[in-house]
Amino acid sequence: MQINKVHSVRTLALVAEDLGEDADWLADIAVDMEPEDGLIRVYDPEHPDGTMAFSQFGIESLCNLIEIHRSTTK
């Protein structure tokens, strides 16, 4: 997948809601993700420090990280 052809993103809060996960927990897992992994930062007046947002590829990458995290914390 070509990352430079992203036409939409979903915020961390929306992804957390969709996955039924805690947004803070997901942020901790996603902290080391890079733009190549499908993570971008979105800045606006309500989020001057930025908020995480994910392309479809980023959501898939995050789901993989969730599985890895859960398998190593058992």
N, CA, C and O atoms as CSV, one atom per row, in Angstrom:
chain,resi,resn,atom,element,x,y,z
A,1,MET,N,N,0.848,-1.181,0.000
A,1,MET,CA,C,0.000,0.000,0.000
A,1,MET,C,C,0.888,1.237,0.000
A,1,MET,O,O,1.880,1.299,0.726
A,2,GLN,N,N,0.528,2.212,-0.813
A,2,GLN,CA,C,1.267,3.460,-0.843
A,2,GLN,C,C,0.709,4.413,0.197
A,2,GLN,O,O,-0.464,4.784,0.147
A,3,ILE,N,N,1.555,4.809,1.140
A,3,ILE,CA,C,1.125,5.665,2.229
A,3,ILE,C,C,0.761,7.060,1.739
A,3,ILE,O,O,-0.109,7.704,2.326
A,4,ASN,N,N,1.399,7.541,0.684
A,4,ASN,CA,C,1.158,8.912,0.232
A,4,ASN,C,C,-0.181,9.087,-0.481
A,4,ASN,O,O,-0.450,10.169,-1.002
A,5,LYS,N,N,-1.008,8.083,-0.518
A,5,LYS,CA,C,-2.313,8.196,-1.160
A,5,LYS,C,C,-3.450,8.071,-0.162
A,5,LYS,O,O,-4.533,7.596,-0.504
A,6,VAL,N,N,-3.209,8.492,1.058
A,6,VAL,CA,C,-4.224,8.446,2.100
A,6,VAL,C,C,-5.256,9.534,1.824
A,6,VAL,O,O,-4.901,10.697,1.632
A,7,HIS,N,N,-6.515,9.162,1.805
A,7,HIS,CA,C,-7.570,10.146,1.537
A,7,HIS,C,C,-8.409,10.457,2.766
A,7,HIS,O,O,-9.207,11.394,2.756
A,8,SER,N,N,-8.229,9.661,3.840
A,8,SER,CA,C,-8.937,9.957,5.073
A,8,SER,C,C,-8.204,9.301,6.231
A,8,SER,O,O,-7.443,8.350,6.055
A,9,VAL,N,N,-8.451,9.830,7.406
A,9,VAL,CA,C,-7.878,9.266,8.629
A,9,VAL,C,C,-8.962,9.230,9.692
A,9,VAL,O,O,-9.981,9.913,9.592
A,10,ARG,N,N,-8.719,8.421,10.709
A,10,ARG,CA,C,-9.633,8.325,11.845
A,10,ARG,C,C,-8.824,8.663,13.091
A,10,ARG,O,O,-7.697,8.193,13.252
A,11,THR,N,N,-9.391,9.467,13.957
A,11,THR,CA,C,-8.689,9.874,15.167
A,11,THR,C,C,-8.574,8.695,16.134
A,11,THR,O,O,-9.302,7.707,16.039
A,12,LEU,N,N,-7.646,8.836,17.052
A,12,LEU,CA,C,-7.444,7.820,18.080
A,12,LEU,C,C,-8.741,7.544,18.837
A,12,LEU,O,O,-9.078,6.387,19.089
A,13,ALA,N,N,-9.463,8.593,19.196
A,13,ALA,CA,C,-10.710,8.427,19.946
A,13,ALA,C,C,-11.725,7.599,19.154
A,13,ALA,O,O,-12.405,6.743,19.719
A,14,LEU,N,N,-11.823,7.851,17.866
A,14,LEU,CA,C,-12.773,7.113,17.034
A,14,LEU,C,C,-12.334,5.665,16.857
A,14,LEU,O,O,-13.164,4.757,16.909
A,15,VAL,N,N,-11.046,5.442,16.650
A,15,VAL,CA,C,-10.538,4.072,16.516
A,15,VAL,C,C,-10.761,3.310,17.817
A,15,VAL,O,O,-11.183,2.154,17.792
A,16,ALA,N,N,-10.485,3.940,18.943
A,16,ALA,CA,C,-10.704,3.288,20.241
A,16,ALA,C,C,-12.169,2.892,20.407
A,16,ALA,O,O,-12.480,1.789,20.854
A,17,GLU,N,N,-13.051,3.798,20.044
A,17,GLU,CA,C,-14.492,3.503,20.139
A,17,GLU,C,C,-14.864,2.340,19.225
A,17,GLU,O,O,-15.587,1.433,19.636
A,18,ASP,N,N,-14.372,2.365,17.988
A,18,ASP,CA,C,-14.677,1.303,17.032
A,18,ASP,C,C,-14.160,-0.055,17.488
A,18,ASP,O,O,-14.807,-1.080,17.271
A,19,LEU,N,N,-12.976,-0.056,18.129
A,19,LEU,CA,C,-12.368,-1.313,18.564
A,19,LEU,C,C,-12.815,-1.729,19.963
A,19,LEU,O,O,-12.502,-2.833,20.409
A,20,GLY,N,N,-13.541,-0.857,20.654
A,20,GLY,CA,C,-13.972,-1.165,22.011
A,20,GLY,C,C,-12.810,-1.185,22.997
A,20,GLY,O,O,-12.804,-1.966,23.948
A,21,GLU,N,N,-11.828,-0.319,22.762
A,21,GLU,CA,C,-10.637,-0.249,23.602
A,21,GLU,C,C,-10.536,1.126,24.251
A,21,GLU,O,O,-11.182,2.082,23.822
A,22,ASP,N,N,-9.714,1.207,25.291
A,22,ASP,CA,C,-9.456,2.463,25.975
A,22,ASP,C,C,-8.485,3.304,25.146
A,22,ASP,O,O,-7.435,2.812,24.733
A,23,ALA,N,N,-8.827,4.554,24.904
A,23,ALA,CA,C,-8.004,5.423,24.063
A,23,ALA,C,C,-6.621,5.653,24.660
A,23,ALA,O,O,-5.636,5.689,23.923
A,24,ASP,N,N,-6.526,5.809,25.973
A,24,ASP,CA,C,-5.217,6.016,26.601
A,24,ASP,C,C,-4.331,4.786,26.436
A,24,ASP,O,O,-3.131,4.908,26.187
A,25,TRP,N,N,-4.920,3.606,26.573
A,25,TRP,CA,C,-4.169,2.367,26.386
A,25,TRP,C,C,-3.671,2.257,24.948
A,25,TRP,O,O,-2.520,1.888,24.716
A,26,LEU,N,N,-4.526,2.574,23.988
A,26,LEU,CA,C,-4.109,2.533,22.586
A,26,LEU,C,C,-3.007,3.545,22.308
A,26,LEU,O,O,-2.079,3.255,21.554
A,27,ALA,N,N,-3.097,4.720,22.904
A,27,ALA,CA,C,-2.053,5.736,22.720
A,27,ALA,C,C,-0.718,5.218,23.227
A,27,ALA,O,O,0.316,5.449,22.600
A,28,ASP,N,N,-0.730,4.519,24.356
A,28,ASP,CA,C,0.506,3.944,24.890
A,28,ASP,C,C,1.096,2.915,23.930
A,28,ASP,O,O,2.313,2.842,23.765
A,29,ILE,N,N,0.244,2.130,23.307
A,29,ILE,CA,C,0.707,1.112,22.366
A,29,ILE,C,C,1.210,1.756,21.070
A,29,ILE,O,O,2.188,1.290,20.485
A,30,ALA,N,N,0.553,2.810,20.628
A,30,ALA,CA,C,0.865,3.437,19.341
A,30,ALA,C,C,1.991,4.462,19.408
A,30,ALA,O,O,2.391,4.995,18.373
A,31,VAL,N,N,2.506,4.747,20.586
A,31,VAL,CA,C,3.461,5.836,20.765
A,31,VAL,C,C,4.704,5.698,19.872
A,31,VAL,O,O,5.278,6.710,19.471
A,32,ASP,N,N,5.123,4.486,19.558
A,32,ASP,CA,C,6.316,4.291,18.736
A,32,ASP,C,C,6.013,4.120,17.249
A,32,ASP,O,O,6.924,3.892,16.453
A,33,MET,N,N,4.738,4.229,16.869
A,33,MET,CA,C,4.396,4.132,15.456
A,33,MET,C,C,4.897,5.372,14.722
A,33,MET,O,O,5.011,6.451,15.305
A,34,GLU,N,N,5.190,5.202,13.447
A,34,GLU,CA,C,5.707,6.264,12.584
A,34,GLU,C,C,4.728,6.502,11.432
A,34,GLU,O,O,3.806,5.711,11.232
A,35,PRO,N,N,4.920,7.575,10.682
A,35,PRO,CA,C,4.061,7.804,9.516
A,35,PRO,C,C,4.071,6.617,8.534
A,35,PRO,O,O,3.065,6.344,7.880
A,36,GLU,N,N,5.196,5.926,8.438
A,36,GLU,CA,C,5.277,4.751,7.559
A,36,GLU,C,C,4.356,3.629,8.019
A,36,GLU,O,O,3.996,2.743,7.243
A,37,ASP,N,N,3.979,3.684,9.302
A,37,ASP,CA,C,3.067,2.690,9.873
A,37,ASP,C,C,1.606,3.113,9.743
A,37,ASP,O,O,0.706,2.375,10.144
A,38,GLY,N,N,1.373,4.287,9.189
A,38,GLY,CA,C,0.007,4.769,9.013
A,38,GLY,C,C,-0.483,5.692,10.112
A,38,GLY,O,O,-1.685,5.932,10.226
A,39,LEU,N,N,0.435,6.217,10.927
A,39,LEU,CA,C,0.074,7.150,11.989
A,39,LEU,C,C,0.455,8.565,11.572
A,39,LEU,O,O,1.558,8.795,11.079
A,40,ILE,N,N,-0.447,9.500,11.768
A,40,ILE,CA,C,-0.124,10.907,11.558
A,40,ILE,C,C,-0.624,11.689,12.761
A,40,ILE,O,O,-1.428,11.190,13.548
A,41,ARG,N,N,-0.152,12.890,12.892
A,41,ARG,CA,C,-0.623,13.804,13.944
A,41,ARG,C,C,-1.513,14.848,13.298
A,41,ARG,O,O,-1.204,15.371,12.227
A,42,VAL,N,N,-2.614,15.143,13.959
A,42,VAL,CA,C,-3.549,16.164,13.483
A,42,VAL,C,C,-3.574,17.278,14.529
A,42,VAL,O,O,-3.757,17.026,15.720
A,43,TYR,N,N,-3.388,18.502,14.066
A,43,TYR,CA,C,-3.368,19.660,14.951
A,43,TYR,C,C,-4.550,20.554,14.633
A,43,TYR,O,O,-4.882,20.779,13.469
A,44,ASP,N,N,-5.179,21.058,15.678
A,44,ASP,CA,C,-6.251,22.039,15.524
A,44,ASP,C,C,-6.336,22.840,16.818
A,44,ASP,O,O,-5.618,22.541,17.773
A,45,PRO,N,N,-7.200,23.851,16.867
A,45,PRO,CA,C,-7.264,24.682,18.077
A,45,PRO,C,C,-7.577,23.893,19.354
A,45,PRO,O,O,-7.112,24.260,20.433
A,46,GLU,N,N,-8.348,22.832,19.242
A,46,GLU,CA,C,-8.671,22.018,20.410
A,46,GLU,C,C,-7.541,21.065,20.795
A,46,GLU,O,O,-7.493,20.579,21.925
A,47,HIS,N,N,-6.637,20.800,19.859
A,47,HIS,CA,C,-5.517,19.879,20.087
A,47,HIS,C,C,-4.216,20.520,19.598
A,47,HIS,O,O,-3.616,20.038,18.636
A,48,PRO,N,N,-3.772,21.603,20.250
A,48,PRO,CA,C,-2.570,22.300,19.767
A,48,PRO,C,C,-1.309,21.443,19.827
A,48,PRO,O,O,-0.347,21.713,19.107
A,49,ASP,N,N,-1.299,20.410,20.679
A,49,ASP,CA,C,-0.155,19.501,20.746
A,49,ASP,C,C,-0.333,18.310,19.808
A,49,ASP,O,O,0.546,17.455,19.702
A,50,GLY,N,N,-1.460,18.265,19.141
A,50,GLY,CA,C,-1.741,17.210,18.177
A,50,GLY,C,C,-2.476,16.034,18.798
A,50,GLY,O,O,-2.392,15.791,20.002
A,51,THR,N,N,-3.180,15.328,17.971
A,51,THR,CA,C,-3.833,14.092,18.363
A,51,THR,C,C,-3.475,13.036,17.331
A,51,THR,O,O,-3.265,13.358,16.162
A,52,MET,N,N,-3.404,11.798,17.746
A,52,MET,CA,C,-3.074,10.711,16.821
A,52,MET,C,C,-4.248,10.448,15.890
A,52,MET,O,O,-5.412,10.520,16.284
A,53,ALA,N,N,-3.908,10.143,14.655
A,53,ALA,CA,C,-4.903,9.727,13.681
A,53,ALA,C,C,-4.279,8.638,12.820
A,53,ALA,O,O,-3.062,8.598,12.636
A,54,PHE,N,N,-5.115,7.765,12.302
A,54,PHE,CA,C,-4.638,6.580,11.596
A,54,PHE,C,C,-5.302,6.447,10.232
A,54,PHE,O,O,-6.510,6.637,10.088
A,55,SER,N,N,-4.487,6.116,9.237
A,55,SER,CA,C,-5.031,5.704,7.951
A,55,SER,C,C,-5.578,4.290,8.125
A,55,SER,O,O,-5.437,3.703,9.198
A,56,GLN,N,N,-6.199,3.740,7.087
A,56,GLN,CA,C,-6.680,2.358,7.182
A,56,GLN,C,C,-5.511,1.421,7.464
A,56,GLN,O,O,-5.630,0.498,8.270
A,57,PHE,N,N,-4.388,1.659,6.802
A,57,PHE,CA,C,-3.187,0.856,7.043
A,57,PHE,C,C,-2.728,1.019,8.487
A,57,PHE,O,O,-2.277,0.056,9.108
A,58,GLY,N,N,-2.838,2.229,9.023
A,58,GLY,CA,C,-2.452,2.490,10.403
A,58,GLY,C,C,-3.319,1.733,11.395
A,58,GLY,O,O,-2.824,1.243,12.410
A,59,ILE,N,N,-4.607,1.637,11.109
A,59,ILE,CA,C,-5.512,0.878,11.982
A,59,ILE,C,C,-5.119,-0.596,11.967
A,59,ILE,O,O,-5.116,-1.251,13.010
A,60,GLU,N,N,-4.788,-1.117,10.789
A,60,GLU,CA,C,-4.340,-2.503,10.690
A,60,GLU,C,C,-3.036,-2.698,11.469
A,60,GLU,O,O,-2.874,-3.696,12.170
A,61,SER,N,N,-2.110,-1.747,11.345
A,61,SER,CA,C,-0.846,-1.820,12.088
A,61,SER,C,C,-1.104,-1.780,13.588
A,61,SER,O,O,-0.494,-2.531,14.348
A,62,LEU,N,N,-2.004,-0.907,14.009
A,62,LEU,CA,C,-2.351,-0.810,15.423
A,62,LEU,C,C,-2.964,-2.118,15.927
A,62,LEU,O,O,-2.632,-2.575,17.021
A,63,CYS,N,N,-3.838,-2.710,15.154
A,63,CYS,CA,C,-4.446,-3.994,15.544
A,63,CYS,C,C,-3.372,-5.067,15.701
A,63,CYS,O,O,-3.453,-5.897,16.608
A,64,ASN,N,N,-2.369,-5.058,14.828
A,64,ASN,CA,C,-1.262,-6.007,14.959
A,64,ASN,C,C,-0.498,-5.757,16.257
A,64,ASN,O,O,-0.125,-6.705,16.948
A,65,LEU,N,N,-0.263,-4.492,16.592
A,65,LEU,CA,C,0.422,-4.164,17.841
A,65,LEU,C,C,-0.390,-4.588,19.056
A,65,LEU,O,O,0.173,-5.028,20.058
A,66,ILE,N,N,-1.709,-4.458,18.972
A,66,ILE,CA,C,-2.582,-4.897,20.067
A,66,ILE,C,C,-2.405,-6.398,20.286
A,66,ILE,O,O,-2.253,-6.851,21.420
A,67,GLU,N,N,-2.426,-7.170,19.190
A,67,GLU,CA,C,-2.255,-8.617,19.307
A,67,GLU,C,C,-0.898,-8.964,19.900
A,67,GLU,O,O,-0.806,-9.834,20.766
A,68,ILE,N,N,0.155,-8.295,19.446
A,68,ILE,CA,C,1.494,-8.543,19.972
A,68,ILE,C,C,1.537,-8.204,21.462
A,68,ILE,O,O,2.070,-8.969,22.266
A,69,HIS,N,N,0.979,-7.064,21.817
A,69,HIS,CA,C,0.986,-6.644,23.221
A,69,HIS,C,C,0.243,-7.654,24.091
A,69,HIS,O,O,0.725,-8.029,25.160
A,70,ARG,N,N,-0.895,-8.080,23.648
A,70,ARG,CA,C,-1.672,-9.036,24.448
A,70,ARG,C,C,-0.988,-10.387,24.548
A,70,ARG,O,O,-1.079,-11.045,25.585
A,71,SER,N,N,-0.308,-10.814,23.501
A,71,SER,CA,C,0.355,-12.116,23.554
A,71,SER,C,C,1.609,-12.091,24.428
A,71,SER,O,O,2.030,-13.132,24.933
A,72,THR,N,N,2.207,-10.919,24.611
A,72,THR,CA,C,3.421,-10.841,25.427
A,72,THR,C,C,3.129,-10.478,26.874
A,72,THR,O,O,4.028,-10.538,27.714
A,73,THR,N,N,1.890,-10.102,27.185
A,73,THR,CA,C,1.551,-9.724,28.561
A,73,THR,C,C,0.709,-10.773,29.269
A,73,THR,O,O,0.162,-10.508,30.340
A,74,LYS,N,N,0.601,-11.939,28.695
A,74,LYS,CA,C,-0.191,-13.010,29.333
A,74,LYS,C,C,0.573,-13.654,30.442
A,74,LYS,O,O,0.066,-14.572,31.088
